[in-house]
Amino acid sequence: MEANNLKDIIFEKILDSIDVGVHVVDSNGMTIFYNRKMGEIEEMKIEDVLGKNIREVFSFHKNGDSTLLRVLKRGTKISNVRQSYFNNRGQEITTINNTFPIDKDGALIGAMEIARDVTKIEKMIRDNILKGDTRYTFDSIIGRNDALLEVIEASKRATRTNSSILIIGETGTGKELFAQSIHNGSSRSSKPYLSQNCAAIPDTLMEGILFGTKKGAFTGAVDRPGLFEQANGGTLLLDEINSLDSSLQAKLLRVIQERTVRRIGDTKDVPVDVRIIATINEDPIDAITTGRLRKDLFYRLSVVSLFIPPLRERKDDIEELIHFFIKKYNHLFRMNVAGMEKGLMLRLMEYDWPGNVRELEHIIEGAMNLIDQEEFITSSHLPIHLRQRPQFRKEEMNLGAAKEEGKSLDAFLREAEIVFLKRSLGQHDGNITRTAKSLGMSRQNLQYRLRKYNIRADLR
C-alpha cells in the first residue's frame, strides 16, 4: 500500500472517530467527506449525502444559506456561527459551525466544516420544555420518618415568604419534588415555574439561557428572553448550582441581589421578580472549599437551607415507598402485582441505597418488567448488580413457610423449579447456552422445561 493511500485511510479514520461533525465539499458544493458524527447530528445516512450537492440534500430558512457555500463564495473562514436548516425529511437541525476554505497552490478547491450539535438545546428553549411540570405538592412526598417530616414542615413555613432557598441532598433524594411543592404552596403558584439543570448545558450556552440574548450580540443571535424574564413573578429552580462556572455564578449573584437582568449584548437592565430555589448534591462547605461554589453566592442562596435526608437514613420509609411504586406501575403497566415477598422486603431494608429513592423506584419498575404470571416480586426479578450482593444471594427455594402450608409436594417442587430456572436465566441475561451449561443440562432439556412452564428466555 502506498504511503499516501495509508495516510488518507488514517486521516479518514480519525475524522470518523471524533465527537464533532465534519463535512467537506469540493469547489462545486459536492460532498466529498461526511463523518459518522455529522450523520448523527443531521440524522442522515452517509450514502445519502456523499457525492451530492448540499442544496440537493438540505434546505435553508428564507434568506439563509449553507455556511459551506458561503465560504466557497467568499473564500474566508467563518467562526462560531449558529446555523438552522432542514434535512431531506424536513427535520430542523441547529449547529454551531466553524467553516474553513481549502486551498491548493493558491486556488480554492473546497471547504470544510466542523459542527457542534445544539438542536436539542434550541428545541428546549423554543418549545419551553424548560418549564417545569408542577404536579407535585407536599402530599406527593411519601414517608413518615421524623427527619423527613421535619424538612417538610420547614418547607411549608418557607412558602410564606419570597426568600431564596438552597435544597441540599444527594442525587435521587427528591429535591425537585420539594421545590415544586414549595412553589405550589406559595402565593406564586399561579405564576411560571421554570426548572434548569445547570449540569446539562455547556457554560458557553448557559449564560444566554439564563439571561437572554439581544439580536446582533453575536453571529446568529436573536432577541430571546432568558429564564429570569420567562419566570417573572414565579419561581426559578436552578438544579446542581455547583456545576455552574464561577464567572456565571458571579453574574447570577448580581441578578439576585439587584433584581434586574441584562441580556447578552444589551445595554439596558430589565427588572425581574423571581424567587430562586437552588439545589446542590454535595456538602456546600466542601463545594466552597474546592471552588465549585462561590461563598458569596452560597450565603445569598441559603437564606433558607433544607437538608433532604438520604434513603439509608430513613429506612423506615422503604416499605411504604415500595407499596407506592408497585401501585404506580400496576396502573401504568396495567398489571396486578400484589406486593413484594416478605423476605426480599427485609433484605431491601438492609441495602444502603446509594441512588436513594430514585434507585428504589427504578428497581421496582425493572422488577415489574420481568414479572410474568407471579403475584409477588421476588429476588429473581431484581437487577443482576443487586442479586450479586451478599444479602441477596440467599436461596430462593424457600418460598415462605406460611405460603406453602396446604400445598402438595408436586406443586411446591413445580413452583420452586420455575423460580430456580428464572433466576438462572436472569443471571445469564437470558442466554440459553450459558444457562444450560451452568445447570449441567443440555440446551434441548432446558428449552423443554422453559416451554413446559411457559417461561420466556428474554427475561431481560
Secondary structure, DSSP 4 states (H G I P E B T S, - for coil): --HHHHHHHHHHHHHHHSSSEEEEEETTSBEEEE-HHHHHHHT--GGGTTTSBHHHH-EE-TT---HHHHHHHH-S-EEEEEEEEE-TTS-EEEEEEEEEEEEETTEEEEEEEEEEE-HHHHHHHHHTTTB------GGG-----HHHHHHHHHHHHHTTS---EEEE--TTS-HHHHHHHHHHTSTTTTS-EEEEETTSS-HHHHHHHHHEE-TTSSTT---EE-HHHHTTTSEEEEETGGGS-HHHHHHHHHHHHH-EE--BT--S-EE---EEEEEESS-HHHHHHTTSS-HHHHHHHTTEEEEPPPGGG-GGGHHHHHHHHHHHHHHHHT----EE-HHHHHHHHHS--TTHHHHHHHHHHHHHHH-SS-SEE-GGGS-HHHHTSGGG-S-S----HHHHTT--HHHHHHHHHHHHHHHHHHHTTT-HHHHHHHHTS-HHHHHHHHHHTT--S---
